[in-house]
Amino acid sequence: MDKNKNKIKDLEKKSSAITLSDMEIFVFPELLYSLVLANIMSPALWKWKEDPWFDGIKDKSVMGKIKRLKQYIMDNYVFNLDLNTWGLTDKNRELDRFKDFISPADIEKTNALFGYEGDKYYFDIDIRRHFGLDG
């Protein structure tokens, strides 16, 4: 029985390695370096450099380069920065998914989606607007 349980845990860890979620990194911190390396090596990550939006960026100041990149990211990527959006999953499913790795009580103490309120201030001030993600 232990062998089967280890296989299930190993499968969960391997599947977590491709989901690119902060929750998986929270549960399996040892995946962080491999995820960073895999993403740095991905041609999809560097595709932005081909966009005409970046023509002439070398002539800009450091702050100008940062602003240009920030604007590109905001215009081209969708952000999930609220406590009500779960996508294709939900709180109970995720708690069940990770119960063999970390207790629900520990998750709730450290992650806003599961009950942690230490960052509630940022959501109260409308974090999307704060970071310039909504008009």
N, C-alpha and C positions, 0 to 999 in steps of 0.2 A: 504494500500500500504506500509506503514511504517513497518508493521509486516512482510511482505514478504521480504522486504529489509534487515531487521534484521536477518531473517532466512538465507538468502544468505550470509550475512557477517559472521554469526556464522558457517555456513558450510565451508566457506573459511578458517576461523581460525582453525577449527578442522582438515581440510585436511592439512593445513600447519603444524600442530603439528606432522605429520608423515613423512614429506618430508626431514627433516634434512638438510635444506639449510640455509645459512646465510641470505639470502634474507627474508625468513619467520621470522627469529628472528629479523631482522631489522624492519619489519612491525609490528610484534607482539612480542615485547620484553618480555612480561609477560609469553611467552611460554618457555623461556630459562631454568628456573629451572626444569620444568617438563620434558623437553627434556633431560637435563643432567641426571636427576634421572632415567628416563626410559632407557637411554643408559648404565648407570652404572650397572643397574640391569639386562641387557640383557646378556644371556649366550654367545651370538655371540661375544660380545666385549671381553670376557675373554678367548675365544677359543685359542688365540695366546699362552697362557701359556702352552698348551699341545704340542706345536711344539718342536721337538728335538733341534731346533736352539737355544733354551734357556736352554738346559742342562748345568749345571755348572755355570749359570749366578750369583748365589749367591756368588760365589768366586771372582767375578770381582769387580773392583773399581766402584764408582758411575759413573765416566765418561765412563768406559767400558760398564756398563749397559745401559747408555743412547745411546751410539754408536750402541750397539747391537740392541736395540729397534728401533732406527732410520733406521738402515739398513733393518730390518724386514719390517717395514712400507713401505719403498721405494720399496722393492722387491714384496710386496704382495697387494698393493693398487694402484689404478689409481688416479692420481691427475689432476684436471682441473684447471690449473693455467695459463690461458691465457685469453685475452680479446675477442677472436674470437670463443670460444666454448660455445654454448648454450645448447647442448644436444637436448632434445626433445621439446624445446620451443624456443622462440626468444624474442628480446627486446620489440617489439610492443605488443605481447601477454602478457608479464609480466607487462608492464605498464598498460595495460587494466585490468589485473587481480587485481592489487592493487590500482587502481584509486580511489576507494571509501574509502581507508584507508590512503593514502598518495599521495600528488600531484606528477605528473610526474616531475615537476620542482624541488621538494625537493629530489626525488630519484636521479635525475641527478646530484645534488650537492654533493651527499654523496656516490655514488656507481659507481665504475669504469665501470661496465658493461653497465651502463646507461648514461655515459658521464663524470663522475668525473675524473679529470686528476691529482689529487694530488699524486697518487701512480704510475703515469706513469713511473717514474724513474725505479721502480722495474721491470716493464715489458720491458723497454728499455735495461736493463742490463741482460736480459734473466733470469728471475726469476727461471725457472725450473733448469737451470744449477747452478745458485747461491745457491740454496738449495740442490744441489746434486741429483736432481731427474732424470736428463738425463746424460748419460755417460760422 
